[in-house]
Amino acid sequence: MFKVLDTCARYRLGEIDAKQAIEKLKLKSVNSSEIDLKNIVSNYCSVFTPNENIKF
C-alpha cells in the first residue's frame, strides 16, 4: 500500500512520469500513447486517494 501511495504522490508532484509510474505500479500498457498512460495512472491513483477533490 505504501509503495502505491508513494508512487502516486511522486507522479502527482512530477518527480516521475506516467511511464515510470506504470512500471512501478506494475500496470499493463500495451503500446499506449502518453495520454493513455496518464489516464491509466490517473484512474488507478484516484482509487487510492482519500480526498476526492485531488485531481491527478
C-alpha positions, -999 to 999 in steps of 0.1 A, spaced: 0 0 0 28 24 9 45 18 -25 13 26 -44 7 58 -24 43 68 -27 43 62 -65 11 82 -70 24 111 -49 57 112 -68 37 111 -101 14 139 -90 44 160 -79 61 155 -112 91 135 -99 83 106 -122 64 105 -155 35 83 -164 56 56 -180 77 53 -148 46 52 -127 31 24 -149 62 4 -144 64 9 -106 27 1 -102 30 -29 -125 1 -19 -147 -4 -31 -182 1 -7 -210 5 -22 -245 18 4 -270 -2 32 -253 2 68 -261 14 93 -235 -22 105 -230 -34 69 -225 -6 63 -199 -16 94 -180 -52 83 -180 -43 48 -167 -22 62 -139 -48 89 -130 -76 64 -128 -56 39 -108 -42 65 -83 -77 81 -79 -88 49 -62 -62 53 -35 -68 90 -29 -86 97 3 -97 131 -8 -119 130 -40 -110 167 -48 -74 158 -57 -70 156 -95 -41 136 -110 
